[in-house]
Amino acid sequence: MKPRSKLSRVVVNPERLFQRQVEAFFQLAPSAMLFSYVGALISLAVVYKSDNSLAGLFWFAFATLVMLLRGAVLWEYWRQDDPLQQAKLWARLMVGVNFLAGVQWGLLGTLLFSSPDIYHELFITMVIICFVAGSIVPFAPIKWAHPALAIPATIPTIIYVFFIRVGPQWLTGSMALFFVFTVMYFSYKQYRAVANRLSLELRNEALVAKLNEANSELGEQNSELKHRTAVVRRAQIEQRSRASILASHVEKTLLPVIECDAQFGIVSWNDAAVQLLGYRVEEVCGQNLGELFFPPERQGNLPAFVKKLFEEGQATIVDMPLVNRNLQRIPLRFYITPILADDRTPLRIAVIMVENYTEPKKRSFSGRAGTLSKGLD
């Protein structure tokens, strides 16, 4: 299936399209009406030379009335602050005055057509043909504006000239009617072309409006994204700074600090731990802290102690001696903290040791910590 284009997804409001058609009509109609009145003046001069001078004056008075009505409609349209709010009213008015203009030319082609001078009849024929055909473009934006002019201007003239004046002339009369049909056909095609062009303009305007709206939203989102990025970057810098300060504190503190993995294997420790235990971190990295330094009688329950430590997720305190590299038993207080991920996956164990405690061997920081510390007994 052929994908639909972006333009096909834009729905054109019929009312807005009709308003645009009326607007286009009133841009071209004034010049067409002015030219029509100039043609009426010249036609009066031609008719006045014939025997129908009085009838010609009455006809020109009617043409002047039509011109005044057209001008009144135009003037009222231009005076309105927003005439397109009543687009249908203005379209009907212009179709009505165009019909009167068609009657005007129809009267010229019937009542004032006959004359002993051949140029007179040729001139009237030329005037009607030129104004009817030449009005297609200016009157095309409104559907019935041009037919309202063309039908009363041509049909009565054809009937009079080819079927009444000298008797029925079927061949030439039919051909003349076919010419009228041809003019009506191209008038309708021009109307459709104008409507399609205006519809395309409205679709393009809608697309531009949507594009501007999308660009505006994208700009707001970009601004918000820049702000979020700046906040995240600042937070990252702050976290790196805090991590650097904390690492510096751990390295330089006088308290021995040990970082172990989730199985209590040694990962790293600071200089204070090196001085206390007698080992460089490279020598013992990966070895189990409890198996390496805890007294033999406290090593049996290490796995259970580590498991319960992560299950509780709370720091605990354990008091017991530690055996260093020189086999010295040093009484220490261990502050043991489990470190878990957001999904409570065990990550690390942090151990801080304080020397020379004077309390009994097992002393609890809280009820929970005391219970947990008994796991090493």
C-alpha positions as CSV (number, residue, x, y, z in Angstrom):
1,M,0.0,0.0,0.0
2,K,1.4,3.4,-1.0
3,P,2.1,5.5,2.1
4,R,0.2,8.7,2.5
5,S,2.1,11.9,2.1
6,K,2.2,14.5,4.9
7,L,0.0,16.8,2.8
8,S,-2.7,14.1,2.5
9,R,-2.9,13.9,6.3
10,V,-3.7,17.6,6.6
11,V,-7.5,18.2,6.6
12,V,-8.6,21.4,5.0
13,N,-11.5,23.2,6.6
14,P,-14.2,23.7,3.9
15,E,-15.3,27.0,5.5
16,R,-11.8,28.3,5.6
17,L,-11.3,27.2,1.9
18,F,-14.5,29.1,0.9
19,Q,-13.3,32.2,2.7
20,R,-10.1,32.0,0.8
21,Q,-12.0,31.7,-2.5
22,V,-14.1,34.8,-1.7
23,E,-11.0,36.7,-0.8
24,A,-9.4,35.7,-4.2
25,F,-12.6,36.7,-6.0
26,F,-12.6,40.2,-4.5
27,Q,-9.0,40.7,-5.5
28,L,-9.7,40.3,-9.2
29,A,-13.3,41.3,-9.6
30,P,-12.9,45.1,-9.3
31,S,-10.8,45.4,-12.5
32,A,-13.1,43.1,-14.4
33,M,-16.1,45.2,-13.4
34,L,-14.4,48.4,-14.4
35,F,-13.4,47.0,-17.8
36,S,-17.0,45.9,-18.2
37,Y,-18.3,49.4,-17.7
38,V,-15.8,50.8,-20.1
39,G,-17.1,48.3,-22.6
40,A,-20.6,49.5,-21.9
41,L,-19.6,53.1,-22.6
42,I,-18.1,52.2,-26.0
43,S,-21.1,50.0,-26.8
44,L,-23.3,53.1,-26.1
45,A,-21.3,55.1,-28.6
46,V,-21.8,52.4,-31.2
47,V,-25.5,51.9,-30.5
48,Y,-26.2,55.7,-30.4
49,K,-25.2,56.0,-34.1
50,S,-28.0,53.6,-35.0
51,D,-31.7,54.0,-35.1
52,N,-32.0,52.7,-31.5
53,S,-30.4,55.7,-29.8
54,L,-33.2,56.1,-27.2
55,A,-33.1,52.3,-26.4
56,G,-29.4,52.6,-26.1
57,L,-29.7,55.3,-23.5
58,F,-32.1,53.2,-21.5
59,W,-29.7,50.2,-21.8
60,F,-26.8,52.3,-20.7
61,A,-28.8,53.6,-17.7
62,F,-29.4,49.9,-16.7
63,A,-25.6,49.2,-17.2
64,T,-24.8,52.1,-14.9
65,L,-27.3,50.8,-12.3
66,V,-25.5,47.4,-12.5
67,M,-22.2,49.1,-12.1
68,L,-23.4,51.0,-9.1
69,L,-24.7,47.9,-7.5
70,R,-21.4,46.1,-8.1
71,G,-19.5,49.1,-6.6
72,A,-21.8,49.2,-3.6
73,V,-21.1,45.5,-2.8
74,L,-17.4,46.1,-3.2
75,W,-17.4,49.2,-1.0
76,E,-19.4,47.4,1.7
77,Y,-17.0,44.4,1.5
78,W,-13.9,46.6,1.9
79,R,-15.5,48.6,4.8
80,Q,-15.9,45.5,6.9
81,D,-13.2,44.7,9.5
82,D,-13.5,41.0,8.8
83,P,-15.8,40.5,5.8
84,L,-14.8,36.8,5.5
85,Q,-16.9,36.0,8.6
86,Q,-19.9,36.4,6.2
87,A,-18.2,34.9,3.1
88,K,-21.4,33.2,1.9
89,L,-23.3,36.5,2.0
90,W,-20.7,38.3,-0.2
91,A,-20.6,35.4,-2.6
92,R,-24.3,35.4,-3.1
93,L,-24.4,39.2,-3.6
94,M,-21.7,39.0,-6.3
95,V,-23.4,36.1,-8.1
96,G,-26.6,38.2,-8.1
97,V,-25.0,41.4,-9.5
98,N,-23.1,39.2,-12.1
99,F,-26.5,37.8,-13.2
100,L,-27.7,41.4,-13.7
101,A,-24.5,42.1,-15.7
102,G,-25.3,39.0,-17.8
103,V,-28.8,40.4,-18.4
104,Q,-27.2,43.7,-19.4
105,W,-25.2,42.0,-22.2
106,G,-28.1,39.8,-23.1
107,L,-30.2,42.9,-23.8
108,L,-27.5,44.3,-25.9
109,G,-27.4,41.0,-28.0
110,T,-31.2,40.9,-28.5
111,L,-33.0,44.2,-28.3
112,L,-30.1,46.3,-29.6
113,F,-28.5,43.8,-31.9
114,S,-30.3,44.5,-35.3
115,S,-28.8,47.3,-37.4
116,P,-28.4,48.0,-41.1
117,D,-24.7,48.4,-40.4
118,I,-22.9,45.1,-40.4
119,Y,-20.1,46.4,-38.2
120,H,-22.7,47.2,-35.5
121,E,-23.8,43.5,-35.3
122,L,-20.2,42.3,-35.5
123,F,-19.2,44.7,-32.7
124,I,-21.9,43.5,-30.4
125,T,-21.0,39.9,-31.0
126,M,-17.4,40.6,-30.3
127,V,-18.2,42.5,-27.1
128,I,-20.3,39.7,-25.7
129,I,-17.8,37.0,-26.6
130,C,-14.8,38.9,-25.3
131,F,-16.4,39.8,-21.9
132,V,-17.9,36.4,-21.3
133,A,-14.7,34.5,-22.2
134,G,-12.4,37.1,-20.6
135,S,-14.4,37.0,-17.3
136,I,-13.5,33.3,-16.6
137,V,-10.3,34.1,-14.7
138,P,-11.5,36.9,-12.4
139,F,-14.8,35.2,-11.6
140,A,-13.5,31.6,-11.3
141,P,-12.9,31.5,-7.5
142,I,-16.6,31.5,-6.8
143,K,-18.4,28.5,-8.3
144,W,-21.5,30.2,-9.9
145,A,-20.1,33.7,-10.4
146,H,-19.1,33.2,-14.0
147,P,-22.1,31.1,-15.2
148,A,-24.4,33.8,-13.7
149,L,-22.8,36.3,-16.1
150,A,-22.3,34.0,-19.1
151,I,-25.7,32.2,-19.4
152,P,-28.0,35.3,-19.5
153,A,-25.4,37.1,-21.8
154,T,-25.1,34.3,-24.4
155,I,-28.1,32.1,-24.5
156,P,-30.7,34.8,-25.3
157,T,-28.3,36.3,-27.9
158,I,-27.9,32.9,-29.6
159,I,-31.6,32.2,-29.6
160,Y,-32.4,35.6,-31.0
161,V,-29.7,35.6,-33.7
162,F,-29.9,32.0,-34.9
163,F,-33.5,31.0,-34.2
164,I,-35.7,34.1,-34.2
165,R,-34.2,37.0,-36.3
166,V,-34.0,35.2,-39.6
167,G,-35.7,31.9,-38.8
168,P,-34.1,28.7,-37.3
169,Q,-30.5,28.1,-38.3
170,W,-30.0,24.7,-36.6
171,L,-26.4,24.0,-37.6
172,T,-25.0,27.4,-36.8
173,G,-27.2,27.8,-33.7
174,S,-26.1,24.4,-32.4
175,M,-22.5,25.3,-33.0
176,A,-23.0,28.5,-31.1
177,L,-24.6,26.6,-28.2
178,F,-21.6,24.2,-28.2
179,F,-19.3,27.2,-27.9
180,V,-21.2,28.3,-24.9
181,F,-20.9,24.8,-23.4
182,T,-17.1,25.0,-24.1
183,V,-16.9,28.3,-22.2
184,M,-18.9,26.8,-19.3
185,Y,-16.7,23.7,-19.2
186,F,-13.4,25.7,-19.0
187,S,-15.0,28.0,-16.5
188,Y,-15.7,25.1,-14.3
189,K,-12.2,23.6,-14.8
190,Q,-10.7,27.0,-13.9
191,Y,-12.9,27.0,-10.8
192,R,-11.6,23.6,-9.8
193,A,-8.0,24.7,-10.5
194,V,-8.3,27.7,-8.2
195,A,-10.0,25.7,-5.5
196,N,-7.2,23.1,-5.6
197,R,-4.5,25.8,-5.5
198,L,-6.1,27.5,-2.5
199,S,-6.6,24.1,-0.8
200,L,-2.9,23.4,-1.4
201,E,-2.0,26.8,0.1
202,L,-4.1,26.0,3.2
203,R,-2.4,22.6,3.6
204,N,1.0,24.2,3.3
205,E,0.1,26.8,5.8
206,A,-1.2,24.1,8.2
207,L,2.1,22.1,7.7
208,V,4.2,25.2,8.4
209,A,2.1,25.9,11.5
210,K,2.6,22.3,12.7
211,L,6.3,22.5,11.8
212,N,6.7,25.7,13.8
213,E,4.8,24.1,16.7
214,A,7.0,21.1,16.6
215,N,10.1,23.3,16.4
216,S,8.9,25.2,19.4
217,E,8.2,22.1,21.4
218,L,11.6,20.7,20.3
219,G,13.2,23.9,21.4
220,E,11.6,23.6,24.8
221,Q,12.6,20.0,25.1
222,N,16.2,20.9,24.1
223,S,16.2,23.6,26.7
224,E,14.9,21.2,29.3
225,L,17.4,18.5,28.1
226,K,20.3,21.0,28.4
227,H,19.2,21.9,31.9
228,R,19.0,18.2,32.8
229,T,22.3,17.5,31.2
230,A,23.8,20.4,33.2
231,V,22.3,19.2,36.4
232,V,23.5,15.6,35.7
233,R,27.0,16.9,34.8
234,R,27.1,19.0,37.9
235,A,26.0,16.1,40.0
236,Q,28.7,13.9,38.4
237,I,31.3,16.4,39.1
238,E,30.1,16.7,42.7
239,Q,30.1,13.0,43.0
240,R,33.6,12.7,41.6
241,S,34.7,15.4,43.9
242,R,33.1,13.8,46.9
243,A,34.5,10.4,45.9
244,S,37.9,11.9,45.5
245,I,37.7,13.6,48.9
246,L,36.4,10.5,50.5
247,A,39.2,8.4,48.9
248,S,41.7,10.9,50.1
249,H,40.2,10.8,53.6
250,V,40.3,7.0,53.6
251,E,43.9,6.9,52.5
252,K,45.1,9.5,55.0
253,T,43.0,8.6,58.0
254,L,44.8,7.1,61.0
255,L,42.1,4.4,61.3
256,P,42.7,1.2,59.4
257,V,40.1,0.9,56.6
258,I,39.6,-2.3,54.5
259,E,37.5,-2.8,51.4
260,C,36.3,-6.4,50.9
261,D,34.3,-8.1,48.2
262,A,30.9,-9.8,48.8
263,Q,32.8,-13.0,49.9
264,F,34.9,-11.1,52.4
265,G,37.9,-11.2,50.1
266,I,40.4,-8.3,50.5
267,V,40.2,-5.7,47.7
268,S,42.2,-2.8,49.1
269,W,43.1,-1.0,52.3
270,N,44.8,2.1,53.4
271,D,48.3,2.9,54.8
272,A,47.0,2.7,58.4
273,A,46.0,-0.9,57.8
274,V,49.4,-1.7,56.3
275,Q,51.0,-0.4,59.5
276,L,48.7,-2.3,61.7
277,L,48.7,-5.6,59.9
278,G,52.2,-5.6,58.4
279,Y,51.1,-6.5,54.9
280,R,51.0,-4.5,51.7
281,V,47.7,-4.8,49.9
282,E,49.4,-6.5,46.9
283,E,50.5,-9.4,49.2
284,V,47.0,-10.2,50.4
285,C,44.7,-9.0,47.7
286,G,41.9,-11.6,47.1
287,Q,42.5,-13.5,50.3
288,N,39.7,-13.8,52.8
289,L,40.0,-11.3,55.6
290,G,38.6,-13.5,58.3
291,E,40.7,-16.5,57.4
292,L,43.9,-14.4,57.2
293,F,43.6,-12.4,60.4
294,F,40.8,-13.6,62.6
295,P,41.6,-16.0,65.5
296,P,40.9,-19.7,64.6
297,E,38.1,-19.9,67.1
298,R,36.2,-17.1,65.3
299,Q,36.6,-18.3,61.7
300,G,34.1,-21.2,61.7
301,N,31.0,-19.1,61.2
302,L,32.3,-16.6,58.7
303,P,30.0,-17.7,55.7
304,A,26.9,-17.5,57.9
305,F,28.0,-14.2,59.3
306,V,28.5,-12.6,55.8
307,K,25.2,-14.0,54.6
308,K,23.3,-12.6,57.5
309,L,25.1,-9.3,57.2
310,F,23.8,-8.7,53.6
311,E,20.3,-10.0,54.6
312,E,20.1,-7.5,57.4
313,G,21.7,-4.7,55.3
314,Q,22.7,-2.9,58.4
315,A,26.1,-2.0,59.8
316,T,27.3,-3.9,62.8
317,I,30.1,-3.9,65.4
318,V,32.3,-6.8,66.4
319,D,34.9,-6.8,69.2
320,M,37.6,-9.3,68.9
321,P,41.4,-9.6,68.6
322,L,43.2,-9.7,65.3
323,V,46.5,-11.6,64.6
324,N,48.9,-9.5,62.5
325,R,51.9,-10.6,60.4
326,N,54.1,-10.7,63.6
327,L,51.5,-13.0,65.2
328,Q,50.5,-10.4,67.7
329,R,47.0,-10.5,69.0
330,I,45.7,-7.0,68.8
331,P,42.4,-6.2,70.5
332,L,40.2,-4.3,68.0
333,R,36.7,-3.1,67.4
334,F,35.4,-3.8,63.9
335,Y,32.8,-1.6,62.3
336,I,31.5,-3.7,59.5
337,T,29.2,-2.1,56.8
338,P,27.5,-4.1,53.9
339,I,27.3,-2.2,50.6
340,L,24.4,-3.3,48.4
341,A,23.1,-2.2,44.9
342,D,19.6,-0.8,44.4
343,D,18.3,-4.3,43.8
344,R,20.0,-5.4,47.1
345,T,22.7,-7.3,45.2
346,P,25.7,-7.7,47.5
347,L,28.6,-5.5,46.3
348,R,31.2,-4.8,48.9
349,I,32.0,-5.0,52.7
350,A,33.6,-2.0,54.3
351,V,35.6,-2.6,57.5
352,I,37.0,0.0,59.9
353,M,39.1,-1.1,62.8
354,V,39.7,0.8,66.1
355,E,42.6,-0.4,68.4
356,N,42.8,-0.8,72.2
357,Y,39.2,-1.3,73.3
358,T,38.8,-2.0,76.9
359,E,35.3,-3.4,76.9
360,P,34.4,-7.1,77.0
361,K,35.1,-9.1,73.9
362,K,31.5,-9.0,72.6
363,R,29.7,-5.7,72.9
364,S,26.8,-4.7,70.8
365,F,26.1,-1.3,69.3
366,S,22.4,-2.1,69.1
367,G,20.1,-5.1,69.5
368,R,20.4,-5.9,65.8
369,A,24.2,-5.5,65.7
370,G,24.6,-7.5,68.9
371,T,22.6,-10.4,67.4
372,L,24.6,-10.3,64.2
373,S,28.0,-10.1,66.0
374,K,27.2,-13.4,67.8
375,G,27.5,-15.1,64.4
376,L,31.3,-15.0,64.8
377,D,31.3,-16.7,68.2
